[in-house]
Amino acid sequence: MSTEPNGERLAELRKAFAAIDTDGDGFITEREFGEHFPAMPAEAIGSLNQSGDSDGDGRFSFEEFVRLVSRD
């Protein structure tokens, strides 16, 4: 079971999120993932969406991103 990230880890995650969220709208889309990780296959990005996009809107909020990268 994962725990909530501490302040330092949360700051690192905010920085990583902002680097991927190139348009600065507060969400990461499949396109932004693809641009940031060009070697990642489309199937892998689709798999991330299926497992991490809890509200099903096709993009990651910061909270969804934190849950995704904090999984055991």
VOGU-3710 file (C-alpha; in Angstrom, 3 decimals, decimal comma):
1> mstepngerl> 0,000/0,000/0,000  1,433/3,369/-0,963  1,527/6,380/1,310  0,957/10,019/0,507  4,136/11,697/-0,779  5,910/14,025/1,641  6,480/17,710/0,922  9,794/17,258/-0,878  8,500/14,387/-3,032  5,309/16,339/-3,765
11> aelrkafaai> 7,405/19,295/-4,968  9,373/16,945/-7,257  6,115/15,547/-8,640  4,736/19,060/-9,263  7,897/19,925/-11,203  7,660/16,709/-13,268  3,950/17,298/-13,912  4,592/20,875/-15,064  7,340/19,687/-17,427  4,926/17,279/-19,123
21> dtdgdgfite> 1,937/19,666/-19,077  3,349/21,776/-21,896  0,248/23,908/-22,428  -0,021/24,662/-18,699  -3,731/23,864/-18,458  -3,314/21,711/-15,344  -3,827/18,410/-17,170  -1,607/15,967/-19,037  -3,032/14,550/-22,254  -1,937/11,536/-24,296
31> refgehfpam> -0,405/13,971/-26,791  1,679/15,627/-24,076  2,843/12,226/-22,782  3,831/11,307/-26,346  5,726/14,552/-26,842  7,553/14,240/-23,523  8,300/10,512/-23,922  8,669/10,046/-27,701  10,087/6,515/-27,364  7,047/5,321/-25,388
41> paeaigslnq> 4,766/3,179/-27,567  1,204/4,424/-28,050  -0,057/1,205/-26,444  1,849/2,018/-23,254  0,391/5,506/-23,137  -3,088/4,055/-23,694  -2,467/1,618/-20,859  -1,503/4,509/-18,581  -4,774/6,215/-19,431  -6,785/3,097/-18,658
51> sgdsdgdgrf> -5,106/2,508/-15,323  -4,565/6,081/-14,156  -7,379/8,230/-15,563  -9,800/7,661/-12,707  -12,492/10,062/-13,924  -12,284/8,881/-17,543  -11,929/12,333/-19,079  -8,941/11,345/-21,240  -6,386/13,403/-19,358  -4,509/13,328/-16,052
61> sfeefvrlvs> -5,034/15,845/-13,303  -2,171/16,381/-10,875  -3,917/14,160/-8,319  -4,286/11,324/-10,853  -0,639/11,762/-11,840  0,481/11,502/-8,202  -1,588/8,324/-7,704  -0,190/6,828/-10,910  3,485/7,444/-10,124  3,090/6,565/-6,436
71> rd> 1,703/3,076/-7,028  3,608/0,143/-5,594
//
